[in-house]
C-alpha cells in the first residue's frame, strides 16, 4: 500500500472515530503523539437532546383550538377550503384570483343563509386544572364558537374569558376538571442558544412537536412585548401553543413568524410567559386589561445624539411630543426631554417605556427621571389609564411667513424669529424658524418650517441669541440641536464638513 493511500485510510479512520466518538487506543496511551489537527484540549463534546420525556410530560396539557363563525357560502371564493382561507387572512397574503361564477338567474336556497363554518385552527395549553386555557388573541378573534380538543380526543365548547389584542393573549374556559396543567418557567433564566420545543397544530395536524434553539431575547416587534426569537419550526396553526424549555416548563406562547412566503423560514417569535401571565391574570379577574399611560410620543436616542448632548450612551426614550392635558404635561415633561428612568428602573431603549408604563396601575404616582439640557431632573407623574388609540391631529395650516431676520451661513441655516401666534400654536416661549437649510444643516435633516428650540443644551429664544451662540462654538466638532417639526420634537447632530 502506498504512503498516499495509507494516509487517506488514516484520515478516513480518524474522521469516522470523531463521528462515533471513539478515541484510538494509541492516542489514549500517548496523547502527546496526536497530530496538530486533533480537537483542542478541554473541548466539551455534547450529545443532541432527547425530547421524548418532555413530550410525555407536557403533551397532555396542549390542546387543539378550532373556531367557527357564521358565514355566507357565496363569500368563500371558489369554495376554497376554509383553513387555506385563514392561512391567507392570518399572514396578510393576497387572495388567489379565482374566476367568479357567471351571473344568472338564481333561487334562494337554504345554503344561501348564514351557516356555521370552520374559521381557523390554532393551539393552546391548559393553564389550570379547572379548565382555563391560554392561547393567542388572534386565534379566537371574531369567532362565534370556540371548540377545544384535548389529547384524549375529548371536545369542549369554550367560553372566551377575555382577549387582549395589544399583547395577542387570550384566555378561554372549558367546563372540565382534573386537567393536566403546565408548569410555568422563568424567562429570566432562559439563555440564547438554549434548546426549546414547541407543540401545536400546524395546518391542523394536532400534537405536532418541533424543536430548535433560542435565537434572541428581548426582540422588539411591538410596543408592549419584547419577544423571544427562536428557530423552532412554527407554521399557521401553531399559534397559541407553548414554547417549552428542557425542564418541561412553558417559557412562551408561539405567536408570530417572519416569512416572505407565508410558511416557516427559520424565524419565529414567542410571547414571554411572564408577560402573558400578567395579562391572563387581569383577563381572568375582569375580562379586560387595564394599562397605564402618560401621554407622550417617543423615539429612539441615537449614539451621535447621546454623545453630543452629554448623555454618555444611547439610552432612554426621547420625548417628541406631549399630549395636551395628559399626565405628562401636568408633570412638566417637555418635548425634547429624554426619559431615562421610571421609578428607578433604567430605560435602556425607547420601547422599554411603553411596557413599564403600561404595566403600572392607573392612579399610581411614579417618578420619572429626565435628561434635559445637560442635567437630570426628577418629575412626579400620576399615571393615567390607556385609552383607545386616537387619530393623529392634522397639522395646522401655515400662517403668513414671517420676515427673515437672520442668517447663520456657517452651518447653511437661514432663520427667522417666531411670531407670537406661532409661539402660541407650538406652546413654546422661544425658538427660531428655519427658512432655508443647505450644506451641513440640510445633511443633518433640517428643512424649511422646522423650529430650533435649543443648541448645545442651551435654549434659543431669538435669532440674535442663536447667532451669538454659534459664533462661540467650535465649528470643527459635531453640534447637537433640538428642533420641533409640527407637534414633534427631535434631536439631530450637525457634523462639520470634512476637508
C-alpha positions in Angstrom: 0.0 0.0 0.0 1.4 3.4 -1.0 2.0 6.1 1.6 -0.6 8.3 0.0 -3.3 5.6 0.1 -2.3 4.8 3.7 -2.6 8.4 4.7 -6.1 8.5 3.2 -7.2 5.5 5.1 -5.8 7.0 8.3 -7.7 10.3 7.8 -10.9 8.4 7.0 -10.5 6.4 10.1 -9.9 9.5 12.2 -13.0 11.1 10.7 -15.1 8.0 11.5 -13.7 8.0 15.0 -14.6 11.6 15.5 -18.2 11.0 14.3 -18.9 8.0 16.5 -16.9 9.4 19.5 -14.2 6.7 19.7 -10.6 7.6 20.6 -7.9 5.4 19.1 -6.0 3.3 21.6 -2.7 4.7 20.6 -3.9 8.2 21.3 -5.3 7.2 24.7 -2.0 5.7 25.7 0.1 8.6 24.2 -1.9 11.8 23.8 1.2 13.8 23.0 1.6 11.8 19.8 -1.7 13.2 18.3 -1.4 15.3 15.2 -2.0 19.0 15.3 -5.4 18.6 13.6 -6.8 16.9 16.7 -9.5 18.6 18.8 -8.1 21.1 21.3 -7.8 20.0 24.9 -10.7 20.9 27.1 -13.3 20.8 24.3 -16.7 19.7 25.5 -18.5 17.0 23.5 -22.3 17.4 23.8 -24.9 15.0 22.6 -28.1 16.1 20.9 -31.1 16.4 23.4 -33.8 13.8 23.7 -37.3 15.4 23.8 -39.3 12.2 24.4 -39.7 12.7 28.1 -40.7 16.3 27.6 -43.4 15.3 25.1 -44.8 12.8 27.5 -44.7 15.4 30.3 -46.2 18.4 28.5 -48.0 16.9 25.6 -51.3 16.1 27.5 -51.5 19.8 28.5 -51.5 21.1 24.9 -54.9 21.5 23.2 -56.2 22.0 19.7 -58.5 25.0 19.2 -60.9 25.3 16.3 -63.1 28.3 15.8 -66.4 28.7 14.0 -68.1 31.7 12.6 -71.3 32.4 10.7 -70.6 32.9 7.0 -72.4 33.0 3.7 -71.1 30.4 1.4 -71.1 32.7 -1.6 -68.4 34.9 0.2 -66.0 32.0 0.0 -64.0 32.5 -3.2 -64.3 29.4 -5.4 -65.4 27.3 -2.5 -61.8 27.3 -1.2 -61.0 25.2 1.9 -61.6 27.4 5.0 -58.3 26.5 6.6 -56.5 27.8 3.4 -58.5 31.0 3.5 -57.5 31.5 7.2 -53.9 31.0 6.1 -54.2 33.8 3.6 -56.0 36.1 6.1 -53.6 35.5 9.0 -50.4 36.2 7.1 -51.7 39.1 5.0 -51.3 37.3 1.7 -53.4 38.4 -1.3 -56.3 36.2 -2.0 -55.9 34.0 -5.1 -57.5 35.2 -8.3 -60.4 32.7 -8.7 -62.8 33.3 -11.6 -66.2 34.2 -10.4 -69.3 32.3 -11.5 -71.2 33.8 -14.4 -74.2 35.8 -13.3 -77.6 34.4 -14.0 -81.0 33.7 -12.5 -80.7 32.3 -9.0 -83.1 30.8 -6.5 -82.9 31.3 -2.8 -81.9 28.1 -1.1 -81.1 27.1 2.5 -77.4 27.2 1.5 -77.7 31.0 0.9 -78.4 31.6 4.6 -75.7 32.2 7.1 -74.2 28.9 8.3 -71.7 27.8 10.9 -68.4 27.3 9.0 -64.9 26.4 10.2 -62.9 29.6 10.6 -59.4 28.6 11.7 -57.2 26.3 13.7 -54.9 27.1 16.5 -53.3 25.8 19.6 -53.4 26.4 23.3 -52.4 24.9 26.6 -54.1 24.2 30.0 -53.3 26.9 32.5 -55.3 25.5 35.4 -56.7 22.1 36.2 -60.3 23.5 36.3 -60.3 24.4 32.6 -58.6 27.8 31.9 -56.7 27.6 28.6 -54.2 30.2 27.4 -53.9 30.9 23.6 -53.4 33.8 21.2 -56.0 36.6 20.8 -55.8 36.3 17.0 -56.8 32.6 17.3 -60.2 33.4 18.8 -60.8 36.9 17.4 -64.1 37.1 15.6 -65.2 33.6 16.4 -68.8 32.8 17.2 -67.8 29.4 18.7 -64.6 28.0 20.1 -64.0 24.3 20.3 -61.2 22.8 22.4 -60.0 19.3 21.8 -57.8 17.6 24.4 -55.1 15.0 23.6 -57.5 12.2 24.7 -59.9 13.4 21.9 -62.5 14.9 24.3 -64.0 18.0 22.8 -65.5 21.0 24.7 -67.2 24.2 23.7 -65.2 27.0 25.2 -66.2 30.4 26.6 -63.9 33.3 25.7 -63.0 34.9 29.1 -61.1 37.7 27.6 -58.7 38.7 24.8 -56.0 41.4 24.6 -55.0 42.3 21.1 -52.1 44.5 22.1 -50.2 41.5 23.5 -52.1 38.9 21.5 -53.0 36.9 24.6 -56.4 35.3 25.2 -58.0 33.1 27.9 -60.8 30.6 27.2 -62.6 28.4 29.7 -63.9 24.9 29.3 -66.1 23.0 31.7 -63.8 20.3 32.9 -61.7 19.3 35.9 -58.6 17.4 36.8 -56.9 18.6 33.7 -53.0 18.4 33.4 -51.8 22.0 33.8 -48.5 23.2 32.5 -45.6 24.3 34.7 -44.7 28.0 34.2 -41.0 28.7 33.7 -38.7 31.7 34.5 -38.0 33.7 31.3 -35.1 35.4 33.1 -33.3 32.1 33.2 -33.7 31.5 29.5 -30.5 31.8 27.6 -29.8 32.5 23.9 -28.7 29.2 22.3 -30.8 27.1 24.8 -32.8 24.2 23.3 -36.6 24.7 23.3 -39.5 22.7 22.0 -43.0 23.6 20.6 -46.1 21.5 20.5 -49.1 22.6 18.4 -51.4 22.0 15.4 -49.7 23.4 12.3 -52.2 23.3 9.4 -54.5 21.3 11.7 -52.0 18.5 12.3 -52.6 18.0 16.0 -49.9 17.4 18.6 -47.0 18.1 16.2 -43.7 18.5 18.0 -40.8 20.7 16.7 -37.6 21.9 18.3 -34.8 24.4 18.0 -32.9 26.9 19.9 -33.5 30.4 21.3 -32.1 32.8 18.7 -32.5 36.0 20.6 -34.3 37.6 23.6 -35.9 41.0 24.0 -36.7 41.2 20.3 -38.7 44.4 19.8 -41.5 43.9 17.4 -44.3 45.7 19.3 -45.0 48.3 21.9 -45.7 46.1 24.8 -43.8 42.8 24.1 -40.1 42.0 24.0 -40.4 38.8 22.0 -38.4 35.6 22.3 -37.0 34.7 18.9 -36.4 31.0 18.0 -35.7 28.9 15.0 -38.3 26.3 16.1 -40.4 25.3 13.1 -43.7 27.3 13.5 -46.5 27.4 10.9 -50.1 28.5 10.8 -51.9 26.5 13.5 -49.0 26.6 15.9 -50.3 30.0 17.2 -51.2 29.9 20.8 -49.2 26.7 21.6 -46.5 26.6 24.3 -42.7 27.1 23.9 -41.1 24.7 26.4 -37.6 24.6 27.9 -35.7 21.4 28.7 -37.1 21.4 32.2 -40.6 20.9 30.8 -41.6 24.5 31.7 -43.5 26.9 29.5 -41.5 30.0 28.7 -43.5 31.5 25.9 -46.6 31.4 23.7 -45.8 30.9 20.0 -47.4 33.8 18.3 -45.8 35.0 15.1 -43.4 34.1 12.3 -41.3 36.2 9.9 -42.0 34.9 6.4 -41.9 36.0 2.8 -43.8 33.0 1.6 -46.4 32.6 4.5 -44.6 29.4 5.7 -41.7 28.6 8.0 -38.4 30.4 7.3 -36.5 29.8 10.5 -37.6 32.9 12.4 -40.4 32.6 14.9 -41.5 34.8 17.8 -43.0 33.8 21.2 -44.7 35.9 23.8 -42.6 35.7 27.0 -44.7 33.8 29.6 -44.2 36.3 32.4 -45.8 39.0 30.2 -48.6 36.6 29.2 -49.3 35.6 32.8 -49.7 39.3 33.8 -52.2 39.7 31.1 -54.0 36.5 31.7 -54.5 37.3 35.4 -56.3 40.5 34.5 -58.4 38.8 31.9 -59.4 36.1 34.4 -60.2 38.7 37.0 -62.1 41.4 35.0 -62.2 40.2 31.4 -60.1 43.1 30.2 -56.6 44.5 30.6 -56.0 47.9 32.3 -52.8 49.7 31.3 -51.1 52.9 32.4 -50.4 55.8 30.1 -48.7 59.2 30.5 -49.4 60.8 27.1 -46.1 61.2 25.3 -44.9 60.3 21.8 -41.3 58.9 21.9 -38.4 58.0 19.7 -35.0 56.3 20.0 -31.9 58.1 21.2 -29.1 57.7 18.7 -25.4 57.3 19.6 -24.5 60.6 18.0 -27.2 62.5 19.8 -26.3 60.9 23.2 -22.6 61.8 22.8 -23.3 65.4 21.6 -25.6 66.3 24.5 -23.6 64.7 27.2 -25.8 61.8 27.9 -22.9 59.4 27.5 -24.5 56.4 25.9 -27.7 55.9 23.8 -30.3 55.1 26.3 -33.8 56.3 27.4 -36.8 57.5 25.3 -36.7 60.8 23.5 -40.0 62.7 24.0 -41.0 64.0 20.6 -44.4 65.3 21.7 -46.6 65.7 24.8 -50.4 65.4 24.6 -52.4 68.4 25.8 -53.9 67.8 29.2 -52.0 64.5 29.6 -50.4 63.3 32.8 -47.0 64.0 31.2 -47.9 67.7 30.5 -49.2 68.1 34.1 -46.0 66.6 35.4 -43.9 69.2 33.5 -42.5 66.9 30.8 -41.4 68.8 27.7 -40.7 67.8 24.1 -37.0 67.2 23.8 -36.7 65.6 27.3 -35.1 62.1 27.4 -36.8 59.8 30.0 -34.0 57.7 31.4 -35.7 56.1 34.4 -39.2 55.3 35.8 -39.4 54.5 39.5 -35.7 53.8 39.5 -35.9 51.3 36.6 -33.5 52.3 33.8 -35.0 52.8 30.3 -32.3 51.1 28.1 -34.3 51.7 24.9 -37.3 53.6 23.9 -39.6 50.5 23.7 -39.0 49.9 27.4 -41.0 52.9 28.4 -44.5 51.9 27.0 -44.1 48.4 28.6 -43.1 49.7 32.0 -45.8 52.5 32.0 -48.3 50.0 30.6 -47.6 47.6 33.5 -48.2 50.4 36.0 -51.6 50.6 37.6 -53.5 53.8 36.7 -53.5 56.3 39.5 -50.0 55.4 40.6 -47.7 58.3 41.4 -44.4 57.4 39.6 -41.1 59.2 39.5 -39.7 59.9 36.0 -36.0 60.9 35.7 -35.5 63.0 32.6 -32.3 64.4 31.0 -32.9 68.0 30.0 -30.3 70.4 28.6 -27.3 68.6 30.2 -28.8 67.7 33.6 -31.1 65.2 35.1 -34.4 66.1 36.8 -37.0 64.0 38.7 -40.6 64.7 37.9 -43.7 63.1 39.6 -46.4 61.9 37.2 -49.7 60.4 38.1 -50.2 57.6 35.6 -53.5 57.7 33.7 -55.4 54.8 32.0 -54.7 53.9 28.5 -57.5 54.8 26.1 -58.2 53.6 22.6 -55.7 55.0 20.1 -56.6 58.5 18.9 -56.4 59.7 15.4 -53.3 61.9 14.9 -54.1 65.6 14.7 -53.8 67.3 11.4 -51.0 69.8 11.1 -52.2 73.4 11.4 -52.5 75.5 8.3 -49.4 77.5 7.5 -49.6 81.1 8.6 -48.2 84.0 6.7 -44.4 83.6 6.5 -42.6 86.0 8.9 -39.9 88.2 7.7 -36.5 86.6 7.6 -34.5 88.3 10.3 -31.2 86.4 10.4 -28.8 84.0 8.6 -26.3 81.6 10.0 -24.2 80.9 7.0 -21.6 78.8 8.8 -24.0 75.8 9.0 -26.1 76.6 6.0 -29.0 78.0 8.0 -31.4 80.8 7.2 -33.7 81.5 10.2 -36.3 84.0 11.5 -37.9 84.9 14.8 -41.2 83.3 15.7 -44.3 85.3 15.7 -46.5 85.4 18.8 -49.1 83.4 17.0 -46.6 80.7 16.2 -45.4 80.5 19.8 -48.9 80.1 21.0 -49.5 77.3 18.4 -46.3 75.5 19.3 -46.7 76.2 23.1 -43.2 77.4 23.3 -41.7 80.6 24.7 -38.8 80.8 22.3 -37.1 79.2 19.3 -36.4 80.3 15.7 -37.9 79.2 12.5 -35.8 77.6 9.7 -36.5 79.5 6.5 -33.9 77.5 4.5 -31.4 74.7 5.2 -28.4 73.9 3.0 -25.0 72.2 3.4 -24.4 70.7 6.8 -27.8 71.7 8.1 -29.6 70.0 5.2 -27.5 66.9 5.5 -28.4 66.7 9.2 -32.1 66.7 8.2 -33.3 70.2 8.9 -35.8 71.7 6.4 -37.9 74.8 6.0 -40.5 75.2 8.7 -38.6 73.5 11.4 -38.2 75.4 14.7 -34.9 75.3 16.5 -35.5 75.1 20.3 -32.0 74.6 21.7 -28.4 74.3 20.6 -25.7 72.5 22.6 -28.1 72.2 25.6 -28.8 76.0 25.5 -32.3 77.4 24.9 -32.7 79.6 21.9 -35.2 82.5 22.1 -34.3 84.6 19.1 -32.1 84.7 16.0 -29.7 87.1 17.8 -29.2 84.5 20.6 -28.6 81.8 18.0 -26.0 83.8 16.1 -24.2 84.7 19.3 -24.0 81.1 20.5 -22.9 79.7 17.1 -20.2 82.3 16.9 -18.6 80.8 20.0 -18.9 77.0 19.2 -16.0 75.0 17.8 -17.1 74.5 14.2 -14.8 71.5 13.8 -16.8 69.4 16.2 -20.4 68.0 15.9 -23.1 70.2 17.2 -26.3 68.9 18.9 -29.5 70.7 18.1 -33.1 70.2 19.3 -35.9 71.2 16.9 -39.6 71.0 16.5 -41.5 69.9 13.4 -45.2 70.4 13.9 -46.1 68.7 17.1 -42.9 66.6 17.2 -39.5 67.3 18.7 -36.3 65.7 17.6 -32.5 65.9 18.3 -30.0 66.0 15.4 -26.3 66.3 15.2 -24.8 68.7 12.7 -21.4 67.4 11.7 -18.6 69.6 10.3 -17.7 69.2 6.7 -14.6 67.1 6.3 -11.8 68.8 4.4 
